[in-house]
Amino acid sequence: MHGKDSRNMMTLVAAFVLLSASAPCVQAQAAADSAAIRATALDYIEGWYEGNAERMERALHPELAKRIVNVDPRNGRNTLGQQSAMTLVQGTRRGGGKETPAAQQRKDVRILDIFGNTASVRVDAGGWVDYMHVAKWNGRWVIVNVLWELRPQ
């Protein structure tokens, strides 16, 4: 190799070495984030079933919006049902999910995607499916949005 080609090759080798050295850190961070996201989703759904308002509150951003598309039986038109973080925490505190028999307490968590400080998560629960947007907020993962759908009876 000559002058310029040699320098280009050395630059490529140096970049490869730097990227290779940082890969374990990136993988460790990704694993830590995945574990924290899963723990947040479990705080949400297990907190609901346990009637544990502290777990529910820990999982939610204070400005959370949980929404469902409903059908108005009178005219067949769609309406948007909405719950806030406070509504979910208070419902949990009143024991909302404690009536669910243990055999029906489904809590399957699937992380669909993580990008930077955001993630999309699906939780398959007993009678519904939640699609969540989760964000890293002040160093911890919290649920910001939930769009959910009831399972057919």
Secondary structure, DSSP 8 states (H G I E B T S, - for coil): --HHHHHHHHHHHHHHHHHHHHHHHHHHHHHHHHHHHHHHHHHHHHHHHHT-HHHHHHHEEEEEEEEEEEE-TTT--EEEEEEEHHHHHHHHHTTTTTTS-GGG--EEEEEEEEETTEEEEEEEESSEEEEEEEEEETTEEEEEEEEEEE---
